[in-house]
Amino acid sequence: MKLEVHDYGKTKVVFETSGYFKMKNVLARTLLFSLLVFTLSSCANRKVNYMVIGTFIGESENNNYVLEVGSISEEQYENADGLNVIKDITGKIDEVYFSVELYIFDQDNNKELLSYYNLKDSQPETSAEPLRYVDDNLNYLDPGYPSYYENGSKTYYSIDYNDVYIELERSI
């Protein structure tokens, strides 16, 4: 143990330098470990939701909605010129290109195809947020989480189209 004496006139202070540096070393290691844990936990890829092929149905106050999601080729994707198509970015499934057709049925059962233009990841700069697609008109399409769906949740897709929020369930 090494002691240092500092004389401040009427007051003398004795420091144990080895203990001080030991404490500083422990503090620095704890801070470094905490920073490492925070960094690793915040960088987890939360884009675990992905597109699923099928027909999904939902409703709002006055309308019914049908979403049809199908697999398409790269050529069909390119030829669509961004209209009602998505390129999967998760890499979690074999299919890469999808057609997305959202139909709205009014109270008189009139059918209209709603259009998505250039759907893309709404937050491409981060993997810390679940996957959410947005188009040029700020309409959103949120794929669900297969594990939630398999464990009893009925909702698979969520849509925010022209400020109307719809949850869609798989059609039987």
C-alpha positions as CSV (number, residue, x, y, z in Angstrom):
1,M,0.0,0.0,0.0
2,K,1.4,3.3,-1.0
3,L,0.5,6.5,0.9
4,E,0.8,10.1,-0.3
5,V,0.7,13.0,2.1
6,H,-0.5,16.4,0.9
7,D,0.0,19.4,3.1
8,Y,-2.5,22.2,2.8
9,G,-1.3,24.4,5.6
10,K,-3.3,23.5,8.7
11,T,-4.7,20.4,7.0
12,K,-2.8,17.3,6.0
13,V,-4.5,14.8,3.7
14,V,-3.3,11.2,3.3
15,F,-4.2,9.4,0.0
16,E,-3.9,5.7,-0.6
17,T,-2.9,5.9,-4.2
18,S,-3.1,2.2,-5.0
19,G,-6.7,2.0,-3.7
20,Y,-7.6,5.1,-5.7
21,F,-6.3,3.7,-8.9
22,K,-7.8,0.3,-8.1
23,M,-11.2,1.9,-7.6
24,K,-10.8,4.0,-10.8
25,N,-9.9,0.8,-12.7
26,V,-13.0,-1.0,-11.4
27,L,-15.1,2.0,-12.3
28,A,-13.7,2.2,-15.8
29,R,-14.3,-1.6,-16.4
30,T,-17.8,-1.3,-15.1
31,L,-18.5,1.6,-17.4
32,L,-17.0,-0.2,-20.4
33,F,-19.0,-3.4,-19.7
34,S,-22.2,-1.4,-19.4
35,L,-21.5,0.4,-22.6
36,L,-20.8,-2.9,-24.4
37,V,-24.1,-4.4,-23.1
38,F,-26.1,-1.4,-24.1
39,T,-24.5,-1.3,-27.6
40,L,-25.2,-5.0,-28.2
41,S,-28.8,-4.9,-27.0
42,S,-29.7,-1.8,-29.0
43,C,-28.4,-3.2,-32.2
44,A,-30.5,-6.3,-32.2
45,N,-32.3,-6.8,-35.4
46,R,-36.0,-6.4,-34.7
47,K,-37.1,-6.7,-38.3
48,V,-38.4,-10.2,-37.6
49,N,-41.8,-9.6,-39.2
50,Y,-42.1,-10.4,-42.9
51,M,-44.6,-10.8,-45.7
52,V,-46.8,-13.8,-45.8
53,I,-48.7,-14.9,-48.9
54,G,-52.5,-15.2,-48.7
55,T,-55.8,-13.3,-48.4
56,F,-56.5,-11.2,-45.4
57,I,-59.7,-9.4,-44.4
58,G,-60.5,-6.5,-42.1
59,E,-63.1,-3.8,-41.6
60,S,-63.5,-0.2,-40.6
61,E,-66.7,1.7,-39.6
62,N,-68.2,1.8,-43.1
63,N,-66.0,-0.4,-45.3
64,N,-64.6,-3.9,-45.6
65,Y,-61.0,-4.5,-46.8
66,V,-59.4,-7.4,-48.5
67,L,-55.6,-7.7,-48.9
68,E,-54.2,-10.2,-51.3
69,V,-50.5,-10.9,-51.1
70,G,-48.9,-13.1,-53.7
71,S,-45.4,-14.1,-54.8
72,I,-44.2,-12.6,-58.1
73,S,-41.0,-12.9,-60.2
74,E,-38.3,-10.2,-60.3
75,E,-39.4,-9.4,-63.9
76,Q,-43.0,-8.8,-62.8
77,Y,-41.7,-6.7,-59.9
78,E,-39.6,-4.5,-62.4
79,N,-42.5,-4.3,-64.9
80,A,-44.9,-3.0,-62.2
81,D,-42.8,0.1,-61.9
82,G,-43.5,0.4,-58.1
83,L,-47.3,0.0,-58.3
84,N,-48.6,-2.5,-55.6
85,V,-45.4,-4.4,-55.3
86,I,-42.8,-5.0,-52.5
87,K,-39.3,-6.3,-52.4
88,D,-38.7,-8.2,-49.2
89,I,-35.6,-6.9,-47.3
90,T,-35.6,-9.4,-44.3
91,G,-34.0,-12.4,-46.1
92,K,-36.0,-14.6,-43.8
93,I,-38.1,-16.2,-46.5
94,D,-37.5,-17.7,-49.9
95,E,-39.8,-15.3,-51.7
96,V,-38.4,-11.9,-52.5
97,Y,-40.9,-10.1,-54.6
98,F,-44.6,-9.7,-53.7
99,S,-47.7,-8.2,-55.2
100,V,-50.0,-6.4,-52.8
101,E,-53.6,-5.7,-53.8
102,L,-55.7,-3.9,-51.2
103,Y,-59.4,-3.8,-52.1
104,I,-62.1,-1.7,-50.3
105,F,-65.7,-2.7,-50.4
106,D,-68.3,0.0,-49.4
107,Q,-71.7,-0.7,-47.9
108,D,-73.2,-1.3,-51.3
109,N,-70.5,-3.9,-52.0
110,N,-68.8,-1.8,-54.6
111,K,-65.1,-2.8,-55.0
112,E,-62.2,-0.5,-55.5
113,L,-58.5,-1.3,-55.8
114,L,-56.4,1.0,-53.6
115,S,-52.9,1.7,-54.9
116,Y,-49.5,1.6,-53.1
117,Y,-46.7,3.5,-54.9
118,N,-43.1,2.5,-54.3
119,L,-43.5,0.6,-51.0
120,K,-40.2,0.6,-49.1
121,D,-38.9,0.2,-45.6
122,S,-40.0,3.2,-43.5
123,Q,-36.9,3.1,-41.4
124,P,-34.0,1.7,-43.5
125,E,-31.4,3.4,-41.3
126,T,-32.1,1.1,-38.3
127,S,-32.7,-2.5,-37.6
128,A,-33.9,-1.7,-34.1
129,E,-37.5,-1.2,-35.3
130,P,-39.9,-3.7,-36.7
131,L,-40.3,-3.8,-40.4
132,R,-42.9,-1.3,-41.7
133,Y,-43.4,-0.4,-45.3
134,V,-44.4,3.1,-46.5
135,D,-45.3,4.3,-49.9
136,D,-44.9,7.7,-51.6
137,N,-48.3,8.9,-50.3
138,L,-47.4,7.9,-46.7
139,N,-49.7,4.9,-46.6
140,Y,-48.3,2.1,-44.4
141,L,-48.3,-1.7,-44.5
142,D,-47.1,-3.5,-41.5
143,P,-46.4,-7.2,-41.8
144,G,-47.2,-9.3,-38.7
145,Y,-45.1,-11.6,-36.6
146,P,-45.5,-15.2,-37.6
147,S,-44.7,-16.3,-34.0
148,Y,-47.6,-14.1,-32.7
149,Y,-50.0,-15.4,-35.3
150,E,-49.0,-19.0,-34.7
151,N,-49.6,-18.5,-30.9
152,G,-53.2,-17.3,-31.3
153,S,-53.1,-13.7,-32.5
154,K,-55.6,-13.3,-35.4
155,T,-54.2,-10.1,-36.8
156,Y,-51.4,-10.5,-39.3
157,Y,-51.3,-7.3,-41.3
158,S,-51.9,-3.7,-40.1
159,I,-52.6,-1.0,-42.6
160,D,-52.7,2.7,-42.3
161,Y,-54.2,3.9,-45.6
162,N,-55.3,7.6,-45.9
163,D,-55.3,7.8,-42.1
164,V,-57.7,4.9,-41.7
165,Y,-56.2,2.1,-39.5
166,I,-57.2,-1.4,-40.3
167,E,-56.1,-4.8,-38.8
168,L,-56.4,-7.7,-41.2
169,E,-56.8,-11.4,-40.4
170,R,-56.1,-14.4,-42.6
171,S,-59.1,-15.4,-44.6
172,I,-60.2,-19.0,-44.3
